[in-house]
Amino acid sequence: MSYTGEMVSIAHIIRKQKITILFQPIWDHFKQQVLGYEALSRGPSNSPYHLAVPLFENADKQGVGCELEWLCAELAVQRANQIELTGKLFINLSPQALFQDIPGSYARLKEWQRDRPLVIELTENTPFSLNEEKQQLLAKLRRLQIEIAIDDFGSGYAGLQTLLEVEPDYVKLDGFFADTLLKHPHTMTLIELVVGVADHLNAVLIAEKIEDQEQLEQFAGLNIHLYQGFLIQKPAIYPQSLTHMLDLAYPSNEEPYTAASLLHSVPSVLPSLSSHELLQQMRHDKHMTYVAVTNEQGTVLGIVRREELLELHSGPFGHSLHQRTTVADLMDDAPIVVESYLPLSEIGRRLSHSDATGLDSAFVIIRQGIYQGLGYALELMRRLSDYKLQLARYANPLTMLPGNVPLHRTLQTLMNGQEGFEVAYFDLNNFKPFNDCCGYERGDQMIRLVAQLLTQYLRPYARFIGHLGGDDFIVIFCNTQDWYKAVKQIQKTFSERSRALYRHQDILHGGIVSQDRNGEEKFFPLTQLACGVTCWNSYLGPSLEKLSEIASYAKKQAKAAQDHYFYYELKLSQLI
């Protein structure tokens, strides 16, 4: 059998292990830490197989693709151990490589898992389906706590069928979503659908190809908190610390309730405490169903459940067998730990993805890493249900954004707390003639477009986003000026996307001829989104009437301004 130069080259690479392993971090923006690293393979730099695509494509053509994949995975594990990489190691394997030799795959991965937690990224270049034997392998890997990820979801063969069959722990969104999120009007809608499906399957989404802060903020607004891309760090032989990511504060959330609202100040115990002493404490206090375990500095180490402790000491020999057992011996060392600022919806999501079961489960609340107390799942579910009922009751039926009642409550809370804030009043210029001439259905589409853009661009900065009715929207900002560029981007994007709602002749003429409020024919330019912003400080007093008055003034000025924007700050001298 004759070999071509290319075949010899690929065989040489495998035989001599001429592979360089790079690592790219996956950043958890909620926890402000690295979740893990994806191992990426490169061939010799002076060969046509340096980049991954030609390397693996040619290996597949020559029938050695699976051999190359396993070599790269093995080298990745070895290299990660050499440099003492922290976190989970994501290694790429095609279904063909993973399922070609099922007993062999299981044995290799079991051995590697002893060194560090593994995540298998299934990369699909060809269609595949899971039979019973393959499903059993995935189940056995999960029992080893080896997790499964679907790579490049939304491209190639990584589609909904694979998502439903594999039921992965992670779904990595193809870079297409990041590329088009700010350009294509329907990308966000598609991502929201994927978020819903992933939540039902208890899968966590990872956004790939994050290259700038605006992309990150948009994904954060969609409740996607894991990111990979050049903004976080380029692939490297030696990954560096990600201190620059700590400067990108996590966006605020318009939910009024956070973990702090569920805080119960339950004292913690030290890990050296004997289980017998803790049992006596719990018997004395019938309400102590959980207790957190911390060190002397307040760092959370674990959690102990009352029922498990009672069971341990029950029976005729329970006390004597466990007389010298300490809290450290029996605690759950992987409790759910949340920062006090975390919104309730995110806590609920974490509970649903954890091993904690039942409404009697508890989670630990910290502040800047230090133990504060406990929260309980039952109370969380009640609070979330109440909040969702409030939103449904007062939401605008067209956009499902909160209306006047939640707005007034939020404003009153801010005023009573003497917080400074800004109110942005959005309104559409020339909306009535558009609505009259192009029809109410297109008018509703334009209103929903505004709601979508406000949510898409401002959710990372906003304390509140609401729809008062008609074409009037209110957004509240607190303690940030970063929203200004987003507002200007909204206005620009609205001008571009709203043109699709007009008739052809309206675009040609640059506007609509319609009757004004006096019944006279008049030319109206294409609709633009106006934004008047009012700055409110504590010295202005807790007057909703006064705020409404100056917010309306700012909106009126914005509608008349050339760039449809106006910022108004009422001075103390103007009140005297």
GUNU-897011 format. One line per field, with one value per residue (C-alpha): residue in three letters; x, y, z. Coordinates in Angstrom, 2 decimals, padded with zeros to 5 digits. Example, Ala and Ser with C-alpha at 12.3 -4.5 7.8 and 13.67 -1.06 7.14 Angstrom:
<recs>
resn <- c(ala:ser) .
px <- c(012.30:013.67) .
py <- c(-004.50:-001.06) .
pz <- c(007.80:007.14) .
</recs>
This chain:
<recs>
resn <- c(met:ser:tyr:thr:gly:glu:met:val:ser:ile:ala:his:ile:ile:arg:lys:gln:lys:ile:thr:ile:leu:phe:gln:pro:ile:trp:asp:his:phe:lys:gln:gln:val:leu:gly:tyr:glu:ala:leu:ser:arg:gly:pro:ser:asn:ser:pro:tyr:his:leu:ala:val:pro:leu:phe:glu:asn:ala:asp:lys:gln:gly:val:gly:cys:glu:leu:glu:trp:leu:cys:ala:glu:leu:ala:val:gln:arg:ala:asn:gln:ile:glu:leu:thr:gly:lys:leu:phe:ile:asn:leu:ser:pro:gln:ala:leu:phe:gln:asp:ile:pro:gly:ser:tyr:ala:arg:leu:lys:glu:trp:gln:arg:asp:arg:pro:leu:val:ile:glu:leu:thr:glu:asn:thr:pro:phe:ser:leu:asn:glu:glu:lys:gln:gln:leu:leu:ala:lys:leu:arg:arg:leu:gln:ile:glu:ile:ala:ile:asp:asp:phe:gly:ser:gly:tyr:ala:gly:leu:gln:thr:leu:leu:glu:val:glu:pro:asp:tyr:val:lys:leu:asp:gly:phe:phe:ala:asp:thr:leu:leu:lys:his:pro:his:thr:met:thr:leu:ile:glu:leu:val:val:gly:val:ala:asp:his:leu:asn:ala:val:leu:ile:ala:glu:lys:ile:glu:asp:gln:glu:gln:leu:glu:gln:phe:ala:gly:leu:asn:ile:his:leu:tyr:gln:gly:phe:leu:ile:gln:lys:pro:ala:ile:tyr:pro:gln:ser:leu:thr:his:met:leu:asp:leu:ala:tyr:pro:ser:asn:glu:glu:pro:tyr:thr:ala:ala:ser:leu:leu:his:ser:val:pro:ser:val:leu:pro:ser:leu:ser:ser:his:glu:leu:leu:gln:gln:met:arg:his:asp:lys:his:met:thr:tyr:val:ala:val:thr:asn:glu:gln:gly:thr:val:leu:gly:ile:val:arg:arg:glu:glu:leu:leu:glu:leu:his:ser:gly:pro:phe:gly:his:ser:leu:his:gln:arg:thr:thr:val:ala:asp:leu:met:asp:asp:ala:pro:ile:val:val:glu:ser:tyr:leu:pro:leu:ser:glu:ile:gly:arg:arg:leu:ser:his:ser:asp:ala:thr:gly:leu:asp:ser:ala:phe:val:ile:ile:arg:gln:gly:ile:tyr:gln:gly:leu:gly:tyr:ala:leu:glu:leu:met:arg:arg:leu:ser:asp:tyr:lys:leu:gln:leu:ala:arg:tyr:ala:asn:pro:leu:thr:met:leu:pro:gly:asn:val:pro:leu:his:arg:thr:leu:gln:thr:leu:met:asn:gly:gln:glu:gly:phe:glu:val:ala:tyr:phe:asp:leu:asn:asn:phe:lys:pro:phe:asn:asp:cys:cys:gly:tyr:glu:arg:gly:asp:gln:met:ile:arg:leu:val:ala:gln:leu:leu:thr:gln:tyr:leu:arg:pro:tyr:ala:arg:phe:ile:gly:his:leu:gly:gly:asp:asp:phe:ile:val:ile:phe:cys:asn:thr:gln:asp:trp:tyr:lys:ala:val:lys:gln:ile:gln:lys:thr:phe:ser:glu:arg:ser:arg:ala:leu:tyr:arg:his:gln:asp:ile:leu:his:gly:gly:ile:val:ser:gln:asp:arg:asn:gly:glu:glu:lys:phe:phe:pro:leu:thr:gln:leu:ala:cys:gly:val:thr:cys:trp:asn:ser:tyr:leu:gly:pro:ser:leu:glu:lys:leu:ser:glu:ile:ala:ser:tyr:ala:lys:lys:gln:ala:lys:ala:ala:gln:asp:his:tyr:phe:tyr:tyr:glu:leu:lys:leu:ser:gln:leu:ile) .
px <- c(000.00:001.43:001.24:000.96:003.02:-000.03:-000.77:002.80:002.63:-000.51:000.85:004.10:002.22:000.37:003.38:005.64:002.83:003.55:000.56:000.53:-002.24:-003.72:-006.25:-009.05:-010.97:-014.74:-015.73:-018.59:-019.68:-022.10:-019.53:-016.75:-014.45:-013.25:-015.51:-012.88:-010.79:-011.37:-008.36:-007.60:-005.15:-002.69:-000.44:003.17:003.46:005.45:002.93:-000.40:-001.98:-001.24:-004.86:-007.45:-009.78:-007.28:-005.62:-008.75:-010.39:-007.38:-007.08:-010.70:-010.07:-007.14:-009.09:-007.11:-009.46:-010.52:-006.92:-005.92:-008.82:-007.92:-004.26:-005.18:-007.47:-004.74:-002.17:-004.66:-005.11:-001.34:-000.67:-003.42:-001.88:001.63:000.64:-001.81:-004.76:-007.73:-011.39:-013.04:-011.27:-013.37:-012.04:-013.39:-014.47:-016.64:-019.43:-017.47:-014.44:-016.43:-018.59:-016.13:-014.83:-017.27:-015.43:-012.12:-013.62:-015.09:-011.81:-009.77:-012.17:-012.55:-008.79:-008.49:-011.39:-009.34:-007.03:-009.61:-013.30:-013.91:-016.47:-016.76:-017.60:-019.41:-018.38:-020.62:-019.36:-021.71:-025.21:-025.54:-028.18:-028.00:-028.85:-029.23:-025.53:-024.48:-027.05:-025.67:-022.15:-023.34:-025.18:-022.06:-019.95:-022.42:-022.19:-018.45:-019.43:-018.08:-020.29:-021.40:-021.49:-022.82:-020.38:-021.34:-025.07:-027.07:-024.59:-024.01:-025.60:-025.67:-029.41:-032.53:-032.58:-029.12:-030.14:-033.15:-031.34:-028.15:-029.71:-026.32:-025.04:-023.77:-024.81:-022.22:-023.90:-022.20:-020.31:-022.98:-025.24:-022.64:-021.84:-025.47:-026.95:-026.44:-027.18:-030.05:-033.48:-034.50:-031.33:-032.38:-035.78:-034.08:-031.68:-034.59:-036.23:-033.00:-032.73:-036.23:-035.48:-032.16:-033.83:-036.34:-033.48:-031.42:-028.64:-026.41:-025.70:-022.22:-021.91:-018.90:-016.99:-017.50:-015.19:-016.45:-018.24:-021.47:-021.89:-021.29:-023.89:-026.49:-026.01:-026.09:-029.44:-030.67:-029.64:-026.63:-023.70:-020.94:-018.72:-015.81:-013.97:-011.24:-012.75:-012.12:-008.81:-007.29:-006.17:-002.75:-000.24:-000.16:-003.49:-003.20:-005.33:-008.52:-008.38:-009.75:-013.04:-013.51:-013.81:-016.89:-019.49:-022.42:-025.48:-028.29:-031.67:-035.08:-036.29:-036.96:-036.07:-032.64:-031.16:-030.85:-034.66:-034.65:-031.84:-032.23:-029.39:-028.66:-025.30:-022.72:-020.53:-016.88:-015.87:-014.13:-017.38:-018.42:-021.57:-022.92:-022.66:-024.38:-027.10:-027.76:-028.00:-030.50:-032.59:-032.71:-033.77:-036.51:-036.38:-032.72:-033.22:-029.91:-026.68:-023.79:-020.20:-017.56:-013.99:-013.08:-012.87:-016.46:-015.67:-018.34:-017.10:-020.35:-023.82:-025.41:-029.03:-030.93:-032.59:-029.27:-027.71:-030.61:-030.46:-026.73:-027.21:-030.37:-030.60:-029.10:-025.47:-025.74:-024.44:-021.50:-020.46:-020.37:-019.29:-016.04:-017.48:-017.01:-019.10:-016.43:-016.96:-020.65:-021.23:-022.19:-019.09:-020.81:-023.76:-025.55:-023.88:-025.24:-024.20:-026.72:-027.27:-028.34:-031.93:-034.41:-034.91:-031.21:-031.31:-034.30:-032.40:-029.42:-031.63:-033.26:-029.82:-028.52:-028.88:-030.93:-034.44:-037.69:-039.01:-037.32:-033.84:-031.68:-028.96:-026.18:-026.14:-022.80:-021.69:-018.37:-017.47:-018.35:-021.19:-024.35:-027.06:-029.40:-032.26:-034.95:-036.34:-039.99:-039.78:-037.99:-040.74:-043.44:-041.67:-041.07:-044.70:-045.95:-043.66:-044.68:-048.35:-047.76:-046.04:-048.84:-051.49:-049.97:-048.15:-049.06:-050.77:-049.06:-045.45:-045.76:-043.62:-044.69:-046.99:-047.89:-048.33:-044.90:-043.36:-044.79:-043.69:-040.15:-039.96:-041.36:-038.81:-035.95:-037.21:-037.73:-034.22:-032.95:-031.13:-030.18:-031.54:-032.43:-035.73:-035.66:-039.01:-039.23:-041.84:-042.37:-042.45:-045.19:-046.58:-050.26:-050.09:-048.11:-050.72:-053.60:-052.16:-050.29:-052.81:-053.04:-051.33:-048.17:-048.60:-048.56:-045.47:-043.70:-044.61:-043.30:-040.12:-039.50:-040.10:-037.70:-034.94:-035.28:-035.05:-032.21:-029.96:-030.87:-031.48:-027.81:-028.11:-031.74:-033.40:-036.79:-038.14:-041.84:-044.59:-047.11:-049.37:-049.56:-046.07:-044.85:-042.05:-040.14:-036.68:-035.00:-031.20:-029.33:-025.68:-024.40:-023.79:-023.00:-026.51:-026.00:-024.30:-026.95:-029.74:-028.14:-027.72:-031.41:-032.43:-030.18:-031.37:-035.01:-034.59:-033.15:-035.54:-038.76:-038.46:-039.57:-042.97:-043.70:-045.26:-042.99:-044.23:-043.61:-039.94:-039.58:-041.10:-039.33:-042.60:-046.40:-049.07:-051.89:-054.29:-053.01:-055.04:-056.94:-057.99:-055.63:-053.41:-049.76:-046.48:-045.02:-041.41:-040.69:-041.18:-038.21:-037.71:-037.31:-035.76:-035.95:-033.89:-034.48:-031.95:-033.53:-031.68:-032.73:-032.96:-035.90:-038.06:-040.29:-042.83:-044.08:-046.14:-043.08:-041.06:-043.86:-043.98:-040.28:-040.09:-042.88:-040.99:-037.81:-039.77:-041.32:-037.90:-036.51:-039.29:-038.40:-034.62:-032.75:-031.24:-034.44:-032.57:-032.68:-031.11:-032.60:-031.17:-033.29:-031.09:-031.81:-031.85:-034.81:-036.91:-036.33) .
py <- c(000.00:003.36:006.41:010.00:012.71:013.92:010.48:010.08:013.52:012.77:009.39:011.07:013.61:010.84:008.58:011.35:013.07:016.35:018.06:021.30:021.69:025.13:025.99:028.56:029.48:029.32:032.21:032.11:035.74:035.21:033.61:035.82:032.83:030.31:027.27:025.35:025.22:023.79:021.92:022.85:020.99:022.33:020.44:021.39:025.13:024.57:022.18:022.56:020.80:023.45:024.56:022.17:022.04:020.79:018.58:016.65:016.76:015.12:012.61:011.59:011.20:008.92:006.79:007.84:010.55:008.65:007.73:011.38:012.54:010.17:011.16:014.84:014.10:012.13:014.87:017.46:015.56:015.12:018.78:019.99:017.90:019.21:022.88:022.13:023.59:024.35:023.78:021.41:020.18:020.24:017.75:017.34:013.94:013.12:010.56:008.28:008.38:008.09:005.17:003.28:001.19:001.65:-000.43:001.21:004.72:004.09:002.76:005.72:008.39:006.70:006.80:010.43:011.54:010.63:013.58:016.29:016.76:016.11:017.43:015.63:018.01:016.06:017.56:016.55:016.51:013.73:012.75:010.15:008.62:006.92:003.26:001.55:000.68:004.29:005.61:003.20:004.57:008.14:007.01:005.26:008.37:010.52:008.14:008.88:012.59:013.06:015.67:015.96:019.09:019.61:021.71:024.30:023.93:025.41:024.51:021.35:018.32:019.75:020.33:019.77:016.00:015.67:017.98:015.83:012.50:013.37:015.63:017.30:019.12:021.99:023.39:025.53:027.97:028.21:031.45:032.33:033.49:035.92:037.19:037.97:038.90:042.61:042.47:040.10:040.94:037.34:035.99:037.06:035.40:032.17:032.28:032.85:029.69:027.72:029.09:027.78:024.32:024.15:025.09:022.27:019.82:021.23:022.11:025.16:027.34:028.56:031.43:031.01:033.60:036.46:039.14:042.41:043.68:044.45:040.81:039.72:042.15:040.98:037.34:038.30:039.97:036.63:034.86:033.19:033.50:031.26:032.71:031.68:033.83:036.36:038.92:036.45:035.08:033.68:030.03:029.77:027.16:028.78:030.44:033.75:035.17:036.93:039.99:042.14:040.22:041.29:044.89:043.96:044.16:041.79:043.64:044.64:042.97:044.60:042.01:043.81:040.77:039.27:036.53:039.07:039.16:035.45:035.63:033.75:034.46:030.88:030.57:028.39:025.74:024.83:021.59:020.34:020.28:016.74:015.41:014.55:018.19:019.39:016.81:018.23:021.75:020.62:018.72:021.83:024.01:022.22:024.85:024.15:021.94:022.92:024.37:025.77:024.76:027.50:028.09:030.77:033.38:032.74:030.87:028.28:024.68:022.71:022.19:019.61:018.45:017.65:014.48:012.98:013.72:012.13:009.09:008.75:008.62:006.53:002.82:000.90:001.45:004.79:006.89:004.64:004.17:007.90:009.26:010.63:011.72:015.45:017.79:017.68:013.93:014.14:017.54:018.01:019.78:021.04:023.13:025.73:029.04:032.35:035.97:038.19:040.37:037.46:037.73:035.07:033.73:032.84:031.12:029.09:028.12:026.95:024.91:023.22:022.28:020.93:017.59:019.26:017.84:018.90:022.19:021.64:022.10:025.06:027.20:029.28:033.06:034.90:038.48:039.02:035.43:035.58:033.57:035.54:032.93:030.45:030.63:028.01:026.66:026.76:030.44:031.11:029.39:031.36:034.67:033.90:032.86:036.05:038.16:036.44:036.86:040.56:040.89:039.01:041.09:044.45:043.61:045.26:042.52:043.59:043.56:041.74:044.46:045.75:048.78:051.69:049.89:048.14:051.38:053.44:050.84:050.86:054.65:054.94:052.40:054.34:057.65:056.31:054.91:058.32:056.75:058.82:057.46:058.41:057.95:057.51:058.23:056.69:057.77:057.42:060.50:060.45:057.14:058.10:058.77:055.53:053.63:055.25:054.60:051.31:049.63:048.64:045.28:047.00:049.51:046.66:045.23:048.57:048.73:045.21:046.17:048.99:046.61:044.06:046.63:048.14:044.70:043.58:046.60:048.03:045.00:044.92:048.47:048.90:048.59:048.67:048.45:049.15:049.89:052.51:051.93:053.15:054.10:055.24:053.29:053.97:052.72:053.39:053.44:053.41:054.18:053.86:055.99:053.08:053.10:056.16:054.32:051.59:054.19:055.68:052.18:051.47:054.62:053.69:050.08:051.14:053.47:050.58:047.82:049.84:050.60:047.02:047.88:050.69:050.45:050.70:054.18:055.46:054.48:056.12:059.38:059.30:059.57:059.49:061.95:061.82:064.01:065.87:066.35:069.20:067.04:068.71:066.84:066.93:065.18:063.21:061.89:058.26:057.37:057.88:056.80:059.75:059.50:062.10:061.37:062.93:062.83:062.54:063.19:062.93:066.71:066.76:064.89:061.80:063.36:061.10:064.00:066.24:063.43:062.72:066.39:066.80:063.39:064.50:067.75:065.82:063.61:066.65:068.23:064.96:064.71:068.19:067.68:067.00:063.76:062.87:062.83:065.17:064.97:067.07:067.56:069.73:071.91:072.64:076.36:075.81:074.60:077.68) .
pz <- c(000.00:-001.02:001.27:000.16:001.79:003.66:005.07:006.24:007.80:009.83:010.88:011.93:014.04:015.88:016.27:017.57:019.52:017.75:019.36:021.32:023.92:024.58:027.25:027.03:030.20:030.64:032.89:035.39:035.52:038.40:040.68:039.26:038.83:036.25:035.82:033.88:030.72:027.27:025.91:022.29:020.07:017.49:015.10:014.26:013.56:010.36:008.83:007.00:009.98:012.59:012.96:014.35:011.32:008.71:011.31:012.24:008.80:007.19:010.02:009.41:005.69:006.41:008.90:011.97:013.29:016.42:017.23:016.98:019.16:021.98:021.74:022.05:025.01:026.79:026.19:027.48:030.75:031.14:030.40:032.77:035.55:034.81:035.13:037.98:036.15:038.41:037.69:035.22:032.12:028.94:026.37:022.84:021.58:018.60:019.09:016.75:019.04:022.27:021.17:018.93:021.83:024.71:027.35:026.41:026.52:029.94:031.32:030.04:031.26:034.64:035.11:034.02:036.24:039.32:038.64:037.93:037.07:033.38:030.92:027.58:024.75:022.06:018.73:015.84:012.27:011.20:012.36:015.09:017.31:020.69:021.09:024.47:024.76:024.12:026.60:029.20:028.67:029.24:032.38:033.72:033.02:034.93:037.89:037.83:037.90:034.39:032.77:029.14:026.98:023.45:021.47:018.82:019.43:016.56:013.83:011.81:013.44:016.97:017.02:019.07:018.53:020.07:022.92:023.76:023.40:025.28:027.98:028.51:031.56:029.38:026.00:024.24:021.88:018.51:017.86:015.29:018.12:019.49:015.98:015.12:018.51:017.92:014.19:013.48:014.95:015.59:017.20:020.70:020.28:019.22:022.18:024.57:023.21:023.71:027.27:027.99:026.61:028.47:031.75:031.34:030.74:033.65:031.20:031.62:028.58:027.68:025.21:022.93:020.90:023.36:022.01:023.51:026.58:024.75:023.74:027.31:028.64:026.14:027.12:030.79:030.15:028.80:032.03:030.42:032.81:031.41:028.68:026.50:023.98:023.35:025.78:028.59:027.26:024.08:024.07:025.72:026.82:030.27:031.14:032.98:035.81:034.73:036.95:034.10:034.30:037.90:036.67:034.61:037.37:037.11:035.75:038.07:037.90:038.05:040.54:043.85:045.98:046.54:048.72:051.54:051.79:052.73:055.29:058.59:061.02:062.07:063.89:062.16:063.78:063.43:061.67:064.85:066.82:067.74:066.09:069.55:070.70:067.51:068.06:071.53:070.06:067.44:069.98:072.14:069.18:067.22:064.44:063.65:060.59:058.95:060.24:058.22:058.89:058.62:059.66:062.19:059.40:058.30:055.08:054.33:054.42:054.33:055.74:058.06:057.88:061.08:059.72:058.64:062.02:063.90:061.66:062.27:066.05:066.04:066.86:069.77:068.69:066.90:069.78:070.64:067.00:066.27:069.64:068.19:064.85:064.13:062.06:059.35:058.99:058.18:056.55:052.91:051.60:048.41:049.64:047.53:048.41:047.11:047.50:049.30:046.20:044.00:042.60:043.64:040.12:039.88:043.28:042.10:038.95:040.99:043.29:040.30:038.93:042.24:044.01:046.77:046.77:048.35:049.60:052.98:051.48:052.47:050.95:052.47:052.08:052.11:051.69:049.96:050.77:054.50:056.04:056.84:057.41:055.75:053.28:052.74:049.47:050.60:051.44:048.15:046.15:047.95:047.38:043.71:043.22:044.86:042.73:039.49:040.39:040.97:037.60:035.83:037.53:036.65:033.40:030.13:028.05:024.81:026.03:029.41:030.95:034.40:034.45:036.72:040.04:040.08:038.79:041.64:044.19:042.84:042.77:046.30:047.56:045.98:047.31:050.82:050.75:049.63:046.71:043.71:040.44:036.88:035.08:031.29:029.61:026.11:023.60:019.83:017.60:014.96:016.16:015.73:011.95:011.50:013.50:011.58:008.12:008.51:010.80:014.43:013.89:012.66:015.47:017.99:016.29:016.68:020.38:020.91:019.04:021.53:024.46:022.99:022.41:025.88:027.45:025.18:025.60:029.02:031.23:032.32:033.70:034.67:038.06:036.36:032.79:032.42:029.89:031.00:028.01:024.43:023.29:026.74:028.44:031.67:032.63:035.99:036.38:039.70:040.42:036.86:033.80:031.50:030.05:027.81:024.94:025.13:024.82:021.71:020.26:020.92:019.03:016.10:016.01:016.24:013.25:011.21:012.22:012.30:008.57:007.85:009.35:006.86:003.44:000.41:-000.54:003.00:002.80:-000.63:000.63:003.99:005.91:005.87:004.77:007.30:009.23:012.27:015.45:013.79:010.85:008.38:005.89:006.96:006.22:009.16:009.06:009.88:013.53:015.84:019.44:021.80:025.26:028.01:031.13:034.55:037.37:040.83:044.11:047.74:048.20:045.79:048.31:047.95:045.58:042.79:041.42:041.08:039.50:037.01:036.10:035.34:033.61:031.27:030.67:029.78:027.37:025.67:025.22:023.82:021.24:019.99:020.06:016.82:018.16:020.07:023.40:026.40:029.87:032.66:036.14:038.42:040.64:044.28:043.47:041.13:044.07:046.20) .
</recs>
